[in-house]
Amino acid sequence: MTWREKISALEAADWSLTAIANAIGSSPSAVSELKQGRSKNPRYQQAVLLDALYRRECKPVTKRKAA
């Protein structure tokens, strides 16, 4: 999953770019650059925090098998 997809999923979960930026210690413009694909590699700590935020807030929907 790309950074763009993770940020979009967080936005779909009602996170603003500003809230995402605050949660990972970055600026809204840096998060926007990632989302737009203008920047592909966030700083290590921000990447770790963004991934953790995504995993915590955007639980994957799994399909259940019919019983």
Beta strands, then each sheet from edge to edge (+ up, - down):
end
